[in-house]
Amino acid sequence: MANKVFQVTTGDLFKFDPDELVLSLTDKRMDLPVLESLVLSIMCHGVLEPVILGKDADGRPYVIDGRQRVKAAREAKKRLLAEGSKIPLRIQAIYRKADELGDYIAMISANEHRQDDDPLAKAKKLERFLALGGSDDEAAIAFGVVKQTIKNWLKLLDLAPEVKAAVKSGKVGATAAGKLADLPRAEQAEKLATLTQEGHKPTVRRAVKVAKNKPTDGQKMRVRSRAAIEMAIAHNTNALTAMDGLKALWWALGKDVEGLGE
């Protein structure tokens, strides 16, 4: 069909073989590799979101928005045929009439106005997906992520409300917050305070360490910063000399020790 005149009116919905569509050779994104997760998704579910088409000077259908979907669909088609599939793979497409500038504006709008779900919203969708009988492997394909990401999202469902709020606000990353999921919810809130006390977004590595440190005598454990320890050494040399090593270590781990300050 790529060699035939495309007879349409604006807003019409069509189905095409992905090889029939013309892709722009001047778009730099044409050089991007085909996304494997998208190929697997199309093999299972087809192309779920229609692409937007225009007509070139020869009347052939060319893609305004959806080039990566078309590329992935072509690869999916090859694999399905190699597996012996007899069901033709088709892409839904909508036609719009526009000039070159209009095409470019449409492409930008279609991409820039998309808003991804935050990790918690994805976790809720995942919960529903699994409740309907989907497997972790199927979820990974459907969401376009690796299986470990699916496991990380599930951990978010076990977080205390305070930790979920911190994730939603961006104060704590989803992966870092997930390291607290195995703790009782009351303890998660305490660990959250420890994680965020330095005023910047905590790393996953720090979250792992904080999660493994258990509260002592009802107080949350914190490790003093290197700068604080060096300052204490500079201003409390005599006190440190007279103090036994165990007390000094307790102070470095966050306990208040008489005669030693920052």
Buried (B, 14 or more C-beta within 10 A) or exposed (E): EBEEEBEBEEEEEBEBBBEBBBBBEEEEEEEEEEBEBBBBBBBEEBBEEBBBBBBEEEEBBBBBBBBBBBBBBBBBBBBBEEEEEEEEBBBBBBBBEBEEEEBEEBBEEBEEEEEEEBBBEBBBBBBEBBEEEBEBEBBBBBBEBEEEBBEBBBBBBBBBEEBBBBBBEEBBBBBBBBBBBEBEBEBBBBBBEBBBEEEEBBEBEBBEBBBEBEEEEEEBBBBBEEEBBEBBEEEBEEBBEEBEEEBBEBBBEBBEBEEBEE
